[in-house]
Amino acid sequence: MGLNVEKIREDFPVMKREIHGKPIIYFDNACMTMRPVQVIEKINEYYNEYPACGERSSHKLGKRVDEGVDQARESLKKFIGARHTKEVIFTKNTTEGINLVANTIDLNKGDVVLGTDREHNSNLLPWQKLASLAGTKHEIVDPNPDDTFSIENFEKKMSRDVKLVSIIHTSNVDGTTIPIKEVIKIAHDHKALVLVDAAQSIPHHDVNVRKLDADFLAFSGHKMLGPSGTGVLYGKEHLLKKMPPFMVGGGTVEDTTHTNATFDEPPDKFEAGLQNYAGIIGLGEAARYLMRIGKDNIQKHEIALNRRVTDGVGDLVDIIGPNEPEKRSGIFSFNYKKVDSHEISMMLDEMENICTRAGAHCVHSWFNAHNINGSCRASFYFYNTPEECDKFVDTLKKVIDVVK
């Protein structure tokens, strides 16, 4: 059964807005998704009904905060298929989750961290920094000749020196998804741990950490209908227990003296300071909303939209990634001749309020390696419509007529 997109769009206030008499066509979902009224109301519920401090307060308002956070953690546990809520750590975003692991995992001089050639800066810079400070190494898996992920090259790269594979699941450059379950099995066969950057896959694909056997997995709330400044790091319980805290302070300890401290168990020891209670509670509602919609429904809808756009203008532009929309999920990333991607993006916005993203998408390393200055990226989600895609196709053709 397909999605009732028109009914779904009623949940998103921004879809009803117009600018200069024209509706907004939001195709920047790989950067940040819109929020449904259910999430907005949940955030407002905190500020209107129980805007108090959790974790520390014994009064009724504080207990209500604790209940909201506990419910959110339970929803996120179910959302990713974790075994225990203590394996769900709240963060600000994917970036913080990856940095948490990079700063607490036991890696020594000469140990190798392995990634792909198209890692987001959030999954590249922490390992470059660790290499400069601790003498570890960050190595890249070369792609196939067609620039797709190579499982053969990945397996060749594995050695006894590889202690961690920190790898993107779905690329925000072109929407391609790597065979992560196979990657994890190969890594585990070589005694290496795996950290999955799931920022781009969690909102669109069914991701179950136990079925994948992932050791760590990080994602952001703002890419899955949740509030900005929210995210999750999943970690297997036995691994989290061995890791020292990343940031320390209030909420991370059982007790302190003037000279030492006794730290809490996970997840508390990784959640220092007063938390973003409203954001966490809103993130829990976002997870529940997506579970009601269904990831399979989302994926099928996105591919249909991508196919519609690809059929409309795919032969006029240079597509980043495979030509087949099925392999690019909900991302249509492209360039036109030598025209700057920012110029195309701005013209789409000025002409028809079509929101796209231009530039290197925080994956400068990949674009530099390919001598490309960036791309214009349209990214779709389940609340987008075929009619919006048709408007995008027509408008892009007009843009091409102007700049060619």
Order of alpha helices (4+ residues) and beta strands (2+ residues): alpha-beta-beta-beta-alpha-alpha-beta-alpha-beta-alpha-beta-alpha-beta-alpha-beta-alpha-beta-beta-alpha-beta-beta-alpha-alpha-beta-beta-alpha-beta-beta-alpha-beta-alpha
